[in-house]
């Protein structure tokens, strides 16, 4: 604050000096710009090991299988994707309320598996499970 000399009368100047505020804001901006890229890196986390329950061994469980060549089977019967959708769509609502399992080879393209999953869901199955094998422990 200072005194203004206007017509030889001393008045108090009530303007805010923003220079220190701008200096502090620029320093904070630089700090955030430097530290922001470091915040996008992940952390190494050692997750706990879990055991999963085995699948139910009921006779009425349907299994859709797709191999590395793209061949599709429903409960051991080979068919194409359109016929699979028709077969699944014909099942009763009671059967559609049961879980259905998808068993896909790891070499199958992701898009083919997603299309198959979409057809299964469109046929009316809400409980879709993926059949996998447990991960091997690293030695």
Z-matrix of the N, CA and C atoms (Angstrom, degrees):
N
C 1 1.442
C 2 1.524 1 108.17
N 3 1.235 2 113.42 1 148.95
C 4 1.455 3 118.36 2 179.95
C 5 1.516 4 109.41 3 -144.73
N 6 1.310 5 113.12 4 -179.90
C 7 1.459 6 118.97 5 179.67
C 8 1.509 7 108.74 6 -107.93
N 9 1.311 8 117.35 7 134.38
C 10 1.456 9 121.59 8 177.56
C 11 1.518 10 108.78 9 -92.79
N 12 1.286 11 114.53 10 141.12
C 13 1.476 12 118.76 11 178.77
C 14 1.510 13 107.62 12 -109.47
N 15 1.287 14 114.62 13 92.54
C 16 1.449 15 121.16 14 178.36
C 17 1.515 16 107.42 15 -121.84
N 18 1.300 17 116.07 16 116.14
C 19 1.468 18 122.38 17 -177.91
C 20 1.510 19 111.25 18 56.07
N 21 1.291 20 116.48 19 38.55
C 22 1.449 21 125.78 20 175.96
C 23 1.525 22 113.75 21 60.04
N 24 1.312 23 116.93 22 18.68
C 25 1.449 24 120.40 23 175.03
C 26 1.512 25 106.60 24 -104.68
N 27 1.285 26 116.25 25 134.98
C 28 1.450 27 120.83 26 -179.92
C 29 1.518 28 109.24 27 -89.90
N 30 1.368 29 114.86 28 115.08
C 31 1.461 30 121.04 29 178.47
C 32 1.522 31 107.96 30 -119.41
N 33 1.272 32 113.86 31 150.12
C 34 1.456 33 120.94 32 179.06
C 35 1.542 34 108.91 33 -81.53
N 36 1.388 35 117.17 34 131.62
C 37 1.458 36 121.32 35 177.98
C 38 1.526 37 107.07 36 -90.87
N 39 1.329 38 116.53 37 126.52
C 40 1.459 39 119.82 38 -175.94
C 41 1.535 40 112.32 39 -109.58
N 42 1.316 41 118.86 40 28.56
C 43 1.459 42 122.08 41 177.18
C 44 1.527 43 109.68 42 -80.88
N 45 1.337 44 116.24 43 146.09
C 46 1.457 45 121.30 44 178.97
C 47 1.523 46 108.35 45 -88.74
N 48 1.301 47 115.74 46 134.69
C 49 1.453 48 121.30 47 176.81
C 50 1.539 49 107.17 48 -86.13
N 51 1.348 50 118.09 49 108.94
C 52 1.453 51 122.11 50 -174.49
C 53 1.526 52 112.61 51 -91.71
N 54 1.302 53 118.11 52 -2.92
C 55 1.470 54 120.07 53 -178.47
C 56 1.526 55 112.18 54 -60.13
N 57 1.336 56 120.86 55 -46.24
C 58 1.468 57 118.77 56 177.14
C 59 1.527 58 113.11 57 -63.82
N 60 1.328 59 116.54 58 -34.15
C 61 1.449 60 120.09 59 178.15
C 62 1.527 61 110.94 60 -64.70
N 63 1.312 62 117.49 61 -43.60
C 64 1.460 63 122.02 62 178.50
C 65 1.524 64 110.16 63 -64.15
N 66 1.327 65 117.44 64 -40.43
C 67 1.467 66 120.79 65 178.56
C 68 1.535 67 111.06 66 -61.13
N 69 1.304 68 116.92 67 -45.54
C 70 1.464 69 120.87 68 -179.98
C 71 1.531 70 110.23 69 -64.62
N 72 1.320 71 117.69 70 -43.13
C 73 1.459 72 120.80 71 -179.99
C 74 1.526 73 111.70 72 -64.18
N 75 1.323 74 118.24 73 -38.15
C 76 1.458 75 120.38 74 177.74
C 77 1.532 76 111.23 75 -66.33
N 78 1.317 77 117.02 76 -39.02
C 79 1.464 78 120.07 77 177.81
C 80 1.532 79 110.11 78 -64.44
N 81 1.331 80 117.38 79 -43.91
C 82 1.460 81 120.55 80 177.61
C 83 1.528 82 111.55 81 -63.46
N 84 1.307 83 117.52 82 -39.40
C 85 1.458 84 120.94 83 177.92
C 86 1.523 85 111.09 84 -61.80
N 87 1.308 86 116.93 85 -43.33
C 88 1.466 87 120.98 86 178.81
C 89 1.531 88 110.42 87 -64.36
N 90 1.318 89 117.15 88 -42.17
C 91 1.471 90 120.58 89 179.32
C 92 1.523 91 110.29 90 -61.34
N 93 1.333 92 117.76 91 -45.75
C 94 1.463 93 120.81 92 179.47
C 95 1.519 94 111.97 93 -66.11
N 96 1.322 95 117.35 94 -36.37
C 97 1.465 96 119.69 95 178.74
C 98 1.526 97 111.21 96 -66.49
N 99 1.316 98 117.40 97 -33.87
C 100 1.457 99 120.87 98 -179.92
C 101 1.533 100 110.96 99 -76.95
N 102 1.327 101 117.60 100 -39.27
C 103 1.460 102 120.09 101 -174.85
C 104 1.528 103 113.74 102 -86.51
N 105 1.335 104 119.95 103 -19.23
C 106 1.463 105 121.97 104 -177.45
C 107 1.531 106 113.18 105 -60.34
N 108 1.332 107 120.68 106 -44.05
C 109 1.467 108 118.18 107 178.46
C 110 1.525 109 113.68 108 -63.54
N 111 1.300 110 118.15 109 -27.27
C 112 1.459 111 120.84 110 179.05
C 113 1.525 112 111.87 111 -73.53
N 114 1.311 113 117.39 112 -22.96
C 115 1.456 114 120.85 113 -177.37
C 116 1.520 115 112.10 114 -78.75
N 117 1.335 116 119.71 115 -15.16
C 118 1.459 117 121.48 116 -179.10
C 119 1.517 118 112.37 117 -85.54
N 120 1.296 119 118.85 118 -8.23
C 121 1.449 120 121.27 119 179.31
C 122 1.518 121 109.25 120 -78.58
N 123 1.328 122 115.33 121 148.11
C 124 1.457 123 120.19 122 -178.83
C 125 1.514 124 111.99 123 -84.47
N 126 1.303 125 114.36 124 170.96
C 127 1.450 126 121.55 125 177.54
C 128 1.520 127 109.18 126 -108.64
N 129 1.313 128 116.67 127 146.56
C 130 1.457 129 120.52 128 174.72
C 131 1.523 130 108.19 129 -79.71
N 132 1.324 131 115.40 130 120.22
C 133 1.452 132 120.86 131 -177.87
C 134 1.520 133 107.98 132 -123.79
N 135 1.319 134 116.27 133 132.62
C 136 1.448 135 121.79 134 176.54
C 137 1.522 136 107.68 135 -94.46
N 138 1.334 137 116.74 136 101.29
C 139 1.459 138 120.82 137 -176.25
C 140 1.519 139 111.10 138 -78.83
N 141 1.326 140 118.03 139 149.58
C 142 1.468 141 120.80 140 179.14
C 143 1.523 142 110.69 141 -70.68
N 144 1.308 143 115.82 142 151.65
C 145 1.455 144 121.97 143 177.19
C 146 1.523 145 108.79 144 -82.04
N 147 1.310 146 115.91 145 141.41
C 148 1.457 147 119.70 146 178.87
C 149 1.517 148 109.87 147 -127.04
N 150 1.288 149 114.78 148 159.57
C 151 1.460 150 120.35 149 173.97
C 152 1.515 151 106.65 150 -117.15
N 153 1.301 152 116.22 151 141.86
C 154 1.457 153 119.30 152 -179.92
C 155 1.522 154 109.73 153 -108.54
N 156 1.308 155 114.22 154 153.15
C 157 1.456 156 119.47 155 179.05
C 158 1.516 157 108.88 156 -77.33
N 159 1.312 158 116.67 157 150.52
C 160 1.461 159 121.79 158 176.49
C 161 1.518 160 109.09 159 -71.17
N 162 1.322 161 115.89 160 155.16
C 163 1.452 162 120.83 161 178.51
C 164 1.516 163 110.22 162 -68.84
N 165 1.327 164 115.10 163 152.73
C 166 1.461 165 119.59 164 176.56
C 167 1.522 166 108.33 165 -65.41
N 168 1.284 167 116.60 166 145.03
C 169 1.457 168 121.61 167 -177.60
C 170 1.521 169 111.35 168 -105.21
N 171 1.322 170 116.88 169 41.64
C 172 1.466 171 120.26 170 177.19
C 173 1.519 172 109.83 171 -73.30
N 174 1.322 173 115.44 172 156.09
C 175 1.460 174 119.83 173 179.80
C 176 1.524 175 111.99 174 -76.93
N 177 1.338 176 118.07 175 -23.35
C 178 1.450 177 120.53 176 -173.54
C 179 1.531 178 113.73 177 -90.73
N 180 1.304 179 118.71 178 10.59
C 181 1.464 180 121.40 179 178.47
C 182 1.518 181 108.93 180 -82.41
N 183 1.321 182 115.40 181 129.90
C 184 1.456 183 121.20 182 179.62
C 185 1.531 184 109.18 183 -96.17
N 186 1.325 185 115.84 184 139.96
C 187 1.456 186 121.99 185 179.17
C 188 1.522 187 108.20 186 -124.79
N 189 1.341 188 115.83 187 122.02
C 190 1.460 189 122.25 188 174.74
C 191 1.520 190 106.73 189 -100.29
N 192 1.338 191 116.32 190 127.84
C 193 1.458 192 121.14 191 -177.07
C 194 1.521 193 109.02 192 -120.85
N 195 1.329 194 115.92 193 136.70
C 196 1.463 195 121.35 194 173.03
C 197 1.520 196 107.05 195 -128.94
N 198 1.347 197 116.02 196 124.72
C 199 1.464 198 118.99 197 -177.17
C 200 1.533 199 110.31 198 -94.73
N 201 1.325 200 115.54 199 -179.13
C 202 1.469 201 120.09 200 -174.90
C 203 1.517 202 112.99 201 -64.87
N 204 1.330 203 117.98 202 -20.77
C 205 1.469 204 121.63 203 178.46
C 206 1.524 205 112.35 204 -90.19
N 207 1.329 206 117.40 205 -2.04
C 208 1.456 207 121.61 206 178.69
C 209 1.516 208 114.52 207 90.68
N 210 1.337 209 117.60 208 6.65
C 211 1.467 210 120.10 209 177.85
C 212 1.527 211 108.84 210 -73.36
N 213 1.320 212 114.82 211 134.34
C 214 1.469 213 121.43 212 -176.88
C 215 1.522 214 108.71 213 -110.84
N 216 1.328 215 115.92 214 136.39
C 217 1.466 216 122.32 215 176.54
C 218 1.523 217 109.46 216 -130.31
N 219 1.311 218 115.64 217 144.28
C 220 1.458 219 122.35 218 171.52
C 221 1.509 220 106.86 219 -118.37
N 222 1.297 221 116.72 220 112.42
C 223 1.468 222 123.66 221 -178.85
C 224 1.536 223 111.75 222 52.73
N 225 1.333 224 116.61 223 39.84
C 226 1.459 225 121.54 224 176.39
C 227 1.511 226 115.29 225 89.65
N 228 1.333 227 118.59 226 -4.02
C 229 1.466 228 121.96 227 179.46
C 230 1.523 229 108.65 228 -101.66
N 231 1.342 230 116.36 229 122.38
C 232 1.467 231 120.60 230 -177.26
C 233 1.522 232 110.30 231 -76.41
N 234 1.343 233 115.77 232 139.00
C 235 1.469 234 122.08 233 179.34
C 236 1.516 235 109.26 234 -160.18
N 237 1.326 236 116.31 235 168.35
C 238 1.460 237 118.59 236 174.63
C 239 1.535 238 109.17 237 -91.24
N 240 1.339 239 115.24 238 177.72
C 241 1.465 240 119.52 239 -172.21
C 242 1.529 241 111.68 240 -68.31
N 243 1.317 242 118.12 241 -35.18
C 244 1.473 243 120.54 242 179.65
C 245 1.533 244 110.86 243 -66.70
N 246 1.323 245 116.49 244 -42.36
C 247 1.471 246 120.13 245 179.23
C 248 1.528 247 109.91 246 -67.78
N 249 1.332 248 116.38 247 -36.98
C 250 1.468 249 120.07 248 177.31
C 251 1.525 250 110.21 249 -58.71
N 252 1.342 251 116.39 250 -46.69
C 253 1.460 252 120.03 251 179.86
C 254 1.523 253 110.45 252 -60.15
N 255 1.342 254 117.25 253 -42.92
C 256 1.465 255 120.64 254 179.25
C 257 1.526 256 111.52 255 -62.94
N 258 1.326 257 116.81 256 -42.82
C 259 1.472 258 120.75 257 -179.95
C 260 1.526 259 110.79 258 -63.82
N 261 1.332 260 116.42 259 -43.63
C 262 1.469 261 120.02 260 -179.58
C 263 1.521 262 111.10 261 -69.09
N 264 1.312 263 116.80 262 -35.95
C 265 1.461 264 121.12 263 -178.82
C 266 1.524 265 111.43 264 -68.36
N 267 1.344 266 117.87 265 -29.47
C 268 1.465 267 122.17 266 -179.26
C 269 1.528 268 112.88 267 -75.15
N 270 1.317 269 118.27 268 -15.87
C 271 1.470 270 120.25 269 -176.56
C 272 1.521 271 110.79 270 -67.02
N 273 1.311 272 115.60 271 155.97
C 274 1.469 273 121.19 272 -177.93
C 275 1.532 274 110.45 273 -73.28
N 276 1.333 275 116.60 274 159.48
C 277 1.471 276 119.18 275 177.32
C 278 1.521 277 113.18 276 -59.42
N 279 1.337 278 117.06 277 -31.33
C 280 1.470 279 119.68 278 177.17
C 281 1.525 280 110.54 279 -64.18
N 282 1.336 281 116.13 280 -42.51
C 283 1.456 282 119.54 281 179.18
C 284 1.527 283 110.96 282 -69.31
N 285 1.343 284 117.26 283 -32.60
C 286 1.462 285 120.40 284 179.12
C 287 1.520 286 112.06 285 -72.45
N 288 1.325 287 116.98 286 -19.99
C 289 1.466 288 119.49 287 177.33
C 290 1.528 289 111.77 288 -78.80
N 291 1.345 290 116.24 289 -15.54
C 292 1.470 291 121.39 290 177.24
C 293 1.540 292 109.08 291 -78.79
N 294 1.314 293 117.50 292 155.38
C 295 1.467 294 118.41 293 177.18
C 296 1.526 295 111.64 294 -70.29
N 297 1.324 296 114.68 295 151.17
C 298 1.456 297 121.82 296 174.53
C 299 1.526 298 106.37 297 -125.13
N 300 1.328 299 116.60 298 141.73
C 301 1.458 300 120.25 299 -175.40
C 302 1.515 301 110.71 300 -114.16
N 303 1.318 302 115.36 301 138.47
C 304 1.455 303 123.04 302 178.44
C 305 1.513 304 108.44 303 -109.02
N 306 1.312 305 115.17 304 124.34
C 307 1.459 306 121.90 305 -178.16
C 308 1.528 307 106.59 306 -117.78
N 309 1.347 308 117.08 307 103.59
C 310 1.460 309 121.87 308 -175.54
C 311 1.524 310 110.14 309 -116.42
N 312 1.320 311 115.83 310 136.98
C 313 1.460 312 121.96 311 175.86
C 314 1.528 313 108.45 312 -65.97
N 315 1.327 314 116.98 313 145.68
C 316 1.468 315 119.55 314 -176.55
C 317 1.521 316 112.67 315 -70.13
N 318 1.331 317 117.66 316 -14.29
C 319 1.464 318 120.71 317 179.22
C 320 1.525 319 112.94 318 -88.91
N 321 1.328 320 117.25 319 -5.22
C 322 1.461 321 121.03 320 178.51
C 323 1.527 322 108.30 321 -72.11
N 324 1.335 323 115.21 322 140.40
C 325 1.457 324 119.20 323 179.65
C 326 1.528 325 110.46 324 -63.87
N 327 1.313 326 114.17 325 145.13
C 328 1.461 327 121.55 326 -177.40
C 329 1.533 328 111.16 327 -57.77
N 330 1.326 329 116.86 328 -41.59
C 331 1.461 330 120.75 329 -178.32
C 332 1.514 331 112.54 330 -61.64
N 333 1.326 332 117.31 331 -37.73
C 334 1.467 333 120.56 332 179.59
C 335 1.517 334 110.86 333 -65.97
N 336 1.329 335 116.53 334 -39.46
C 337 1.465 336 120.42 335 179.33
C 338 1.525 337 110.14 336 -67.54
N 339 1.321 338 117.05 337 -41.71
C 340 1.465 339 120.42 338 -179.71
C 341 1.526 340 110.58 339 -65.87
N 342 1.332 341 117.57 340 -39.95
C 343 1.470 342 120.02 341 176.71
C 344 1.522 343 111.25 342 -62.43
N 345 1.315 344 116.88 343 -41.01
C 346 1.458 345 120.90 344 178.22
C 347 1.531 346 110.56 345 -64.60
N 348 1.332 347 116.77 346 -41.73
C 349 1.464 348 120.70 347 177.77
C 350 1.524 349 110.83 348 -63.09
N 351 1.337 350 117.00 349 -39.25
C 352 1.468 351 120.81 350 179.20
C 353 1.529 352 110.78 351 -64.60
N 354 1.341 353 116.96 352 -40.18
C 355 1.462 354 119.83 353 177.90
C 356 1.525 355 111.62 354 -65.32
N 357 1.325 356 116.41 355 -38.96
C 358 1.470 357 119.62 356 179.18
C 359 1.522 358 110.01 357 -64.87
N 360 1.321 359 116.52 358 -43.00
C 361 1.466 360 120.16 359 178.14
C 362 1.526 361 110.93 360 -65.29
N 363 1.347 362 116.66 361 -40.12
C 364 1.462 363 120.42 362 -179.42
C 365 1.527 364 111.60 363 -66.98
N 366 1.326 365 116.83 364 -26.72
C 367 1.469 366 120.38 365 178.11
C 368 1.523 367 111.65 366 -74.04
N 369 1.322 368 118.18 367 -10.28
C 370 1.464 369 120.68 368 175.40
C 371 1.508 370 115.52 369 112.69
N 372 1.319 371 118.62 370 6.30
C 373 1.460 372 120.69 371 178.88
C 374 1.525 373 109.19 372 -87.97
N 375 1.330 374 116.07 373 125.49
C 376 1.464 375 120.51 374 178.41
C 377 1.518 376 112.12 375 -97.46
N 378 1.311 377 116.48 376 -25.23
C 379 1.468 378 120.99 377 -176.85
C 380 1.525 379 108.83 378 -104.11
N 381 1.323 380 116.02 379 92.71
C 382 1.460 381 121.86 380 -179.44
C 383 1.522 382 108.46 381 -110.81
N 384 1.317 383 116.27 382 123.36
C 385 1.460 384 121.07 383 179.40
C 386 1.515 385 110.67 384 -115.92
N 387 1.318 386 116.25 385 151.09
C 388 1.464 387 122.18 386 177.29
C 389 1.520 388 108.32 387 -103.63
N 390 1.315 389 115.96 388 131.59
C 391 1.457 390 121.12 389 177.70
C 392 1.520 391 107.39 390 -90.55
N 393 1.324 392 116.38 391 121.89
C 394 1.459 393 122.09 392 179.46
C 395 1.517 394 108.58 393 -132.99
N 396 1.305 395 115.17 394 168.33
C 397 1.461 396 117.88 395 173.01
C 398 1.524 397 107.35 396 -109.71
N 399 1.321 398 116.91 397 151.67
C 400 1.465 399 119.69 398 -176.98
C 401 1.513 400 111.40 399 -62.29
N 402 1.324 401 115.08 400 146.78
C 403 1.461 402 120.01 401 177.81
C 404 1.516 403 110.73 402 -67.57
N 405 1.313 404 115.63 403 141.42
C 406 1.458 405 119.88 404 178.31
C 407 1.526 406 108.73 405 -80.24
N 408 1.313 407 115.01 406 144.01
C 409 1.460 408 119.79 407 179.11
C 410 1.508 409 110.30 408 -73.61
N 411 1.337 410 116.58 409 139.82
C 412 1.449 411 121.47 410 176.73
C 413 1.517 412 108.78 411 -79.74
N 414 1.304 413 116.13 412 136.49
C 415 1.459 414 119.40 413 -178.23
C 416 1.498 415 110.78 414 -101.13
